[in-house]
């Protein structure tokens, strides 16, 4: 049975390459990453931000509150040379201070957050009421020649198409609840992309592991059919083989996207052990800027009944194979631009398994061109043994200065 699965995967990869080679290549390449500029030049760019995030968390408003503050600085350095070579270095510096219980959770998260081959995170100092950590989450070199592009180092390999849950994002999945990390996590990998024309491309990526069960190697083929961007992927993800695909396009006047990935055990294969992760999303923007978005997630190995989880689960255990602990998850969002300076966003997630749910109201105020104020919360509701019962309510107030 194992040999047959290997043959299926090999055939899948071969089919992806065949489809890529078979596509006509006479159309002009318009992909931004592959544009060739004949003018030789070399320059640097440095940008980033400084944020202060105040967090208040409680399960019962009449009982103890947990208070924490995060000063978050990011610096991104980019270097371009001769339009062929690019270098990117991204560094996060985070200073946590406040309640000791919250700090112990943050310390555990930081200790378990390294998903790369190299450990580029360092806790510089910590004490009973503070924690200072620095992390390099981008460190890559990119070379472009003609229709080829090669990137090596810590980078983000974004294969996801859905707006909330991404079963195709096998290299560096992220948690929807981690709203303060706009850049999303990266991974240590080598990526080779070939742009056949303006609407199709093929790529392979390899993420080394310290052992065979921590390695990811996969291929992806993208093309456009009508108003839809479509992709197919195949490869190895840790202890599984993976086959998947996705689409993004329009249904009437609404955006319509979806992804599906099948994770097949590399050892002791049984059909019942195959995990299906699938997501579906629809979004629509009205002329008055009102934005509506709905999504669904299936995790075939997820829970069908409530079982409370530790507060760190949604941040450190997220993978394309397990984007939510629940078998079924429903998402809804409404956002509105009240004026050029104020935007409101109201989102929610419901788990039919136990009736627990999450509500996330946020308001963003643009104070100047470079300074932003965000206020809101992540509010979790559910019974004693429900998925969200340990989270309680979290309120946020954040100032952000971009440079």
NORHU-V901942 format. One record per pair of residues at least 6 apart in sequence whose ideal C-beta (glycine too) atoms are under 8 Angstrom apart, sorted by the first residue. I is the first residue (numbers start at 1). J is the second residue. D is the distance in whole Angstrom. If there is no record, write none. Layout:
i=(I;I)
j=(J;J)
d=(D;D)
This chain:
i=(1;2;2;2;5;5;5;5;6;8;9;9;9;9;9;12;12;12;13;13;13;16;16;16;16;16;16;16;17;17;17;19;19;19;20;20;20;20;20;20;23;23;23;23;24;24;25;25;25;26;27;27;27;28;28;29;29;29;29;29;30;31;31;31;33;33;33;33;34;34;34;34;34;35;36;36;36;36;37;38;39;40;40;41;41;41;41;42;42;42;42;43;43;44;44;44;45;45;45;45;46;46;46;46;47;47;47;47;48;48;48;48;48;48;49;49;49;49;49;49;49;50;50;50;50;50;50;51;51;51;51;51;51;51;51;51;52;52;52;52;52;52;53;53;53;53;53;53;53;54;54;54;54;54;54;55;55;55;55;55;55;55;55;55;55;56;56;56;56;56;57;57;57;57;57;57;57;57;58;58;58;58;58;59;59;60;61;66;66;66;66;67;67;67;68;68;68;68;68;68;68;69;69;69;70;70;70;70;71;71;72;72;72;72;72;73;73;73;74;74;74;74;74;75;75;75;76;76;76;76;77;77;77;77;78;78;78;78;79;79;79;80;83;84;84;84;85;85;85;86;86;86;86;87;87;87;88;88;88;88;88;89;89;89;90;90;90;90;90;90;91;91;91;91;92;92;92;92;93;93;93;94;94;94;94;94;95;95;95;96;96;96;96;96;96;96;97;97;97;97;98;100;100;103;103;103;103;103;105;105;106;107;107;107;108;109;109;109;110;110;110;110;112;113;113;113;113;114;114;115;115;115;116;116;116;116;117;117;117;117;117;118;118;120;120;120;120;120;121;121;121;121;122;122;122;123;123;123;124;124;124;125;125;126;136;137;137;137;137;138;138;138;138;138;139;139;140;140;140;140;140;141;141;141;142;142;142;143;143;143;144;147;147;147;148;148;148;149;149;149;149;150;150;150;150;151;151;151;152;152;152;153;154;154;154;155;155;155;155;156;156;156;156;156;156;157;157;157;157;157;157;158;158;158;159;159;159;159;159;159;159;159;160;160;160;160;160;160;161;161;161;161;161;161;161;161;161;162;162;162;162;162;162;162;162;163;163;163;163;163;164;164;164;164;164;164;164;165;165;165;165;165;165;165;165;165;166;166;166;166;166;166;167;167;167;167;167;167;167;167;167;167;167;168;168;168;168;168;168;168;168;169;170;170;170;170;170;170;170;170;170;171;171;171;171;171;171;172;172;172;172;173;173;173;173;174;174;174;174;175;175;175;176;177;177;177;178;179;179;180;187;188;188;189;189;189;189;189;190;190;191;191;191;191;192;192;192;193;193;193;194;194;194;195;196;199;199;200;200;200;200;201;201;202;202;202;202;203;203;204;204;204;204;205;205;205;205;205;206;206;206;207;207;207;208;209;209;209;213;213;214;215;215;216;216;216;216;217;217;218;218;218;218;218;218;219;219;219;220;220;220;221;221;221;222;222;222;223;223;223;224;226;227;227;228;228;228;229;229;229;230;230;230;231;231;231;232;232;233;233;233;233;233;234;234;234;234;235;235;236;236;237;237;237;239;239;239;240;240;240;240;240;240;241;241;241;241;242;242;242;242;243;243;243;244;244;244;244;245;245;246;246;246;246;247;247;247;248;248;248;249;249;249;250;251;253;254;254;254;255;255;255;255;256;256;257;257;258;258;258;258;259;259;260;260;260;260;261;261;261;261;261;262;262;262;263;263;263;263;263;264;265;265;274;275;275;275;275;275;276;276;277;277;277;277;277;277;277;277;278;278;279;279;279;279;279;280;280;281;281;281;281;281;282;282;282;283;283;283;283;284;284;284;285;285;286;289;289;290;290;290;291;291;291;291;292;292;293;293;293;293;293;294;294;294;294;295;295;295;296;296;296;296;297;297;297;297;297;298;298;299;299;299;299;299;299;299;299;300;301;301;302;302;302;302;302;302;302;303;303;303;303;303;304;304;305;305;306;306;306;306;306;306;306;306;306;306;307;307;307;308;308;308;308;308;308;309;309;309;310;311;311;313;324;325;326;326;326;326;327;328;328;328;329;329;329;330;330;330;330;331;331;331;332;332;332;333;333;333;333;334;334;334;335;335;335;335;336;336;337;338;340;341;341;341;342;342;342;342;343;343;344;344;344;344;345;345;345;345;345;345;346;346;346;346;347;347;348;348;348;348;349;349;350;350;350;351;351;351;351;353;354;354;354;354;354;355;355;355;356;356;356;356;356;356;356;356;357;357;357;357;358;358;358;358;358;358;359;359;359;359;360;360;360;360;361;361;361;362;362;362;362;362;363;363;363;364;364;364;365;365;365;365;366;367;370;370;370;371;371;371;371;372;372;372;373;373;373;373;374;374;374;374;375;375;375;376;376;377;377;377;377;378;378;378;378;379;379;380;380;380;380;380;381;382;382;383)
j=(269;266;267;269;241;264;266;269;241;243;234;235;236;241;243;232;234;243;219;234;235;202;219;220;221;232;233;234;202;219;221;202;221;223;194;196;200;201;202;221;196;197;200;223;196;197;147;196;197;197;197;198;199;197;198;35;147;195;197;198;198;195;198;201;142;144;149;193;144;147;149;193;195;83;83;84;144;146;83;83;83;82;83;80;81;82;83;79;80;81;82;79;80;77;78;79;77;78;79;80;75;76;77;78;75;76;402;403;73;74;75;76;402;403;72;73;74;400;401;402;403;71;72;73;400;401;403;70;71;72;73;180;398;399;400;401;69;70;71;72;398;399;69;70;72;180;396;397;398;67;68;69;396;397;398;66;67;68;69;70;98;102;394;395;396;65;66;67;394;395;65;66;68;102;392;393;394;395;64;65;66;392;393;392;393;392;393;98;99;101;102;98;99;102;96;97;98;99;102;103;106;96;97;98;94;95;96;180;94;95;92;93;94;95;180;92;93;94;90;91;92;93;183;90;91;93;88;89;90;138;87;88;89;90;86;87;88;89;85;86;87;86;144;143;144;145;141;142;143;141;142;143;144;140;141;142;138;139;140;142;155;136;138;139;136;137;138;139;183;186;134;135;136;137;134;135;136;137;132;133;134;131;132;133;134;135;130;131;132;102;103;106;130;131;132;133;103;129;130;131;129;128;129;126;128;129;130;131;311;312;131;123;126;131;312;312;315;316;121;123;131;133;316;121;135;315;316;120;121;172;185;187;154;186;187;188;188;207;208;209;210;154;188;135;136;137;139;154;133;134;135;136;133;134;135;131;132;133;132;133;134;131;132;132;154;154;183;185;186;154;155;156;183;186;153;154;151;152;153;154;155;151;152;153;149;150;151;149;150;151;150;194;195;196;192;193;194;192;193;194;195;190;191;192;193;190;191;193;189;190;191;188;186;187;188;186;187;189;191;172;183;184;185;186;187;171;172;187;189;191;205;169;172;184;166;168;169;170;171;220;231;233;166;167;168;169;246;259;168;229;231;246;247;248;257;258;259;246;257;258;259;279;280;281;295;257;281;283;293;295;176;279;281;293;295;297;331;176;259;279;295;297;323;324;329;331;173;174;259;279;320;323;244;246;259;260;261;277;278;279;320;321;323;231;233;244;245;246;259;261;320;320;216;218;233;235;237;242;244;261;320;187;189;205;207;216;218;184;185;186;187;318;319;320;323;181;184;185;318;314;315;318;349;314;315;378;315;360;362;398;207;207;208;205;206;207;208;216;205;206;203;204;205;206;203;204;205;201;202;203;201;202;203;201;202;223;224;221;222;223;224;221;222;219;220;221;222;219;220;217;218;219;220;216;217;218;219;220;215;216;217;215;216;217;215;215;216;238;238;239;238;236;238;235;236;237;238;235;236;233;234;235;236;237;242;233;234;235;231;232;233;231;232;233;229;230;231;229;230;231;230;249;249;250;247;248;249;247;248;249;245;246;247;245;246;247;244;245;242;243;244;245;261;241;242;243;244;241;242;242;266;263;320;321;265;266;267;263;264;265;266;275;321;263;264;265;266;261;262;263;264;261;262;264;259;260;261;262;259;260;257;258;259;260;256;257;258;255;256;257;255;256;257;256;282;284;282;283;284;281;282;283;284;281;282;280;281;278;279;280;281;278;279;276;277;278;279;276;277;278;320;321;274;275;276;274;275;276;277;321;274;273;274;300;299;300;301;321;322;298;300;297;298;299;300;320;321;322;323;297;298;295;296;297;298;323;295;296;293;294;295;296;331;293;294;295;291;292;293;294;291;292;293;291;292;292;336;337;334;335;336;333;334;335;336;333;334;331;332;333;334;335;330;331;332;333;330;331;332;328;329;330;331;323;324;328;329;331;327;328;322;323;324;325;326;327;328;329;327;321;322;322;324;325;326;327;328;353;325;326;327;353;387;327;353;353;354;353;354;355;356;382;383;385;386;387;389;325;385;387;384;385;386;387;389;390;325;387;390;390;390;391;325;351;387;351;352;353;387;353;351;352;353;349;350;351;349;350;351;352;347;348;349;347;348;350;345;346;347;348;345;346;347;343;344;345;346;343;344;343;344;366;365;366;367;363;364;365;366;363;364;361;362;363;364;360;361;362;363;364;376;359;360;361;362;359;360;357;358;359;360;357;358;356;357;358;357;386;387;388;387;382;383;385;386;387;382;383;386;380;381;382;383;386;387;388;389;380;381;382;388;378;379;380;381;388;391;377;378;379;381;376;377;378;379;376;377;379;374;375;376;377;396;374;375;376;372;373;374;372;373;374;375;372;373;401;402;403;399;400;401;402;399;400;402;397;398;399;400;396;397;398;400;396;397;398;395;396;393;394;395;396;391;393;394;396;393;394;388;389;391;392;393;388;388;389;389)
d=(5;7;7;6;6;6;8;6;8;8;6;7;8;5;7;8;4;6;5;5;7;7;5;7;4;6;8;6;7;7;8;8;6;7;7;6;7;8;4;5;5;7;5;7;8;7;8;5;6;7;4;5;7;7;6;7;6;5;6;6;4;5;7;7;8;7;6;8;6;6;6;8;5;8;6;8;7;7;4;8;7;5;7;7;8;7;7;8;7;4;7;8;6;7;7;5;8;5;8;8;7;7;5;8;8;5;7;6;7;4;4;5;8;6;8;7;5;6;6;5;7;8;7;5;8;5;8;8;7;4;8;7;6;7;5;8;7;7;6;8;7;5;7;4;6;6;6;7;4;8;8;5;7;5;7;8;7;5;7;7;8;7;6;7;6;6;7;6;7;5;7;4;8;7;6;7;5;8;7;5;7;6;6;4;7;8;8;8;5;6;5;5;5;8;6;7;4;6;4;7;8;7;6;5;6;7;5;8;7;4;7;8;5;8;7;7;4;8;7;7;5;8;7;7;5;8;7;7;5;7;8;7;5;8;7;7;5;8;8;7;4;5;7;6;5;6;7;7;6;7;4;8;8;7;5;7;5;7;5;7;8;7;6;5;7;5;3;7;7;8;7;7;5;8;7;5;8;6;8;8;5;8;7;5;8;8;7;7;5;8;6;5;7;4;8;8;8;6;4;7;7;6;6;8;8;7;7;5;6;6;6;7;7;6;6;6;6;6;7;6;8;5;5;7;8;8;6;8;6;7;6;6;6;7;6;4;4;7;5;7;7;8;6;6;4;8;7;7;7;7;4;8;7;5;8;7;7;5;5;7;6;8;5;7;7;7;7;7;5;6;7;8;8;6;5;4;6;6;3;6;4;7;6;6;7;7;5;7;5;8;8;6;5;7;7;7;6;8;4;8;7;8;7;5;8;7;5;8;8;5;8;7;5;7;5;5;7;6;7;6;7;6;7;5;8;4;6;6;6;6;5;7;8;7;7;5;5;7;7;6;7;7;3;8;5;4;8;7;7;7;7;5;7;4;5;7;6;7;5;7;5;5;8;5;7;7;6;7;7;7;6;7;7;8;5;8;5;7;8;4;7;4;5;7;8;8;6;8;6;7;7;7;6;8;5;6;4;4;6;6;5;8;7;7;6;5;7;5;5;6;7;5;6;6;7;7;5;6;8;7;5;5;6;6;6;6;8;7;5;6;5;5;5;5;7;7;5;6;7;5;5;5;8;5;7;6;6;8;8;7;5;7;7;5;6;4;8;8;7;5;6;8;4;8;6;5;8;6;8;4;6;5;7;5;7;6;4;8;6;4;7;8;5;7;7;5;8;7;5;8;7;5;8;8;7;6;8;8;8;7;5;7;4;7;6;4;7;7;5;5;6;7;7;7;7;5;7;5;5;6;7;3;7;7;7;7;6;6;6;7;5;7;5;8;7;7;5;8;6;8;7;7;5;5;5;7;3;7;5;7;7;7;5;6;5;8;7;4;7;7;5;7;8;8;7;5;8;7;6;7;7;7;7;7;7;6;7;4;6;6;6;8;7;8;4;8;6;6;7;6;7;7;5;7;7;6;3;7;7;6;7;6;4;7;8;6;6;8;8;4;8;6;7;6;7;7;5;6;4;8;7;4;7;7;6;8;5;7;6;4;7;7;5;7;7;4;8;8;5;8;6;8;6;7;6;7;4;8;7;5;5;5;7;8;7;5;5;6;8;6;4;8;7;6;7;6;6;7;6;7;5;6;7;5;7;8;7;5;7;7;4;8;8;7;5;8;7;7;4;8;7;5;8;5;8;8;6;4;7;8;5;8;7;4;7;7;6;8;7;4;8;8;8;7;5;8;8;4;8;7;7;6;7;6;6;7;4;7;7;6;6;7;6;8;7;6;8;8;7;8;7;7;6;6;5;4;7;8;6;6;6;6;7;5;5;6;6;6;3;8;7;7;7;5;4;6;8;8;6;7;7;5;6;7;4;5;6;6;6;6;6;6;7;8;6;4;8;5;6;6;7;5;7;6;7;6;7;5;8;7;7;7;5;7;5;8;7;7;4;8;8;5;8;7;7;4;7;7;5;5;6;7;6;5;8;7;7;6;8;7;5;8;7;5;8;8;7;5;8;8;8;8;7;5;8;8;4;6;6;5;7;6;4;8;4;8;7;8;6;7;7;6;7;7;4;6;7;7;7;7;6;3;7;4;5;4;7;8;5;7;7;7;7;5;8;6;8;8;8;5;7;7;7;5;7;5;6;8;6;7;3;8;8;7;6;6;6;7;5;7;4;8;8;6;6;6;5;7;7;7;5;8;7;5;8;8;7;6;8;7;8;4;7;7;5;7;8;6;6;6;4;6;8;8;5;8;5;8;4;8;4;6;7;7;4;5;6)
